[in-house]
Amino acid sequence: MARSLKKGPYIDEKLLKKLEGLKASEAQTIKTWARACTIVPEMIGFTFGVHNGKNFIDVRVNEEMVGHKLGEFSPTTKFLKHGGKMQKGLDKK
């Protein structure tokens, strides 16, 4: 569900402070737990280490990601495979 337009997008203040003095070409990975933070144009070119509950996954921000959340690019679960008869048939092939 989208955030109200009158409130605006949620952007973590601490994350923006970390970006203030840095250039995208020189910056190292910026670690963050703010998965709900919306990606803004100021973040383009930076690499963020987004926490997925166990470890940090590197996410390099580009233009297509603006407007999305950081957590969308750091999956929290690992897909193994489906079960049942259909999967057994696929495994035999």
N, C-alpha and C positions, 0 to 999 in steps of 0.2 A: 504494500500500500504506500502511495506516495506521501511525502511530507507536505503539509499545508503551504500554499504559495505565500501566505502572509508571514509565515515563520522563516521561509527560505531554506536552503539546503544546510544540512549539518556538516560543519567542517571543524575538526578538532583544532583548538587554539594552540595547543602545545606542538602539534605537527607543523603548523604554519610558522611558528617561531623557529623551529629547526631549519626551515627552508630559507629564512630571511637572508642570511649572509652567504649562502652557498650558490655556486653556479652548477648547472646540470652536468656539464662535462667533467667537472672536478670532484663532484660529490661521491661519497661512498654510499653503501647501503644504509638507509635510515630505518631503524627498527621501530615498529609500531604495533600496538594492540588495538588500535582504533579501526576495527573492521567496518563499522557503520559510517565512517567518514566518506563524504562525497568527493570524488576527484574533480578538481578545478583546474583551469588552464595554467595556473602557476606551478602545478606539479608535473607538467609535461617534461620528459627527459630525465627525471629522477628515478632512482631505483629504491623501492620500499621493501623492507622485510616484514611481511604481514604475518602475524601469528595465527596459526590455525588450531591452537589448543595444545599442540605438542612441540612444534618447532616453527621456525620462520621460513616462509617461502618468498623468494625474491620475485617482485613484480615490477617490471619496467613500464612506466606510464607513457603512452603515446596518445595522439589526438583522438582516436576512436574511443578511448576509455572515458573521456570527459563526460560527467553526468552520472556515471556508474559509481558503485561503492567499492572500496578497496577489498572487502571480503568476498566479492564475486569472483575474484581472480586467485583466491587462495582456498582451495577445497578443504573441507574439514573431515571428509570421509574418503576411504579408499575403496573403489569398486573392485571386487574380486571376480565374481561371475554369478549368473543366475543358476538356480537349481532345477531339478525335475527331469522328466523324460526328454524334453527337447534339448536340454544342455548336454545330456549324456550322448545323444545322437550326434551333436556337433563335435563333441570331444573325440568320438571314434573316428571321424573323418580326417 
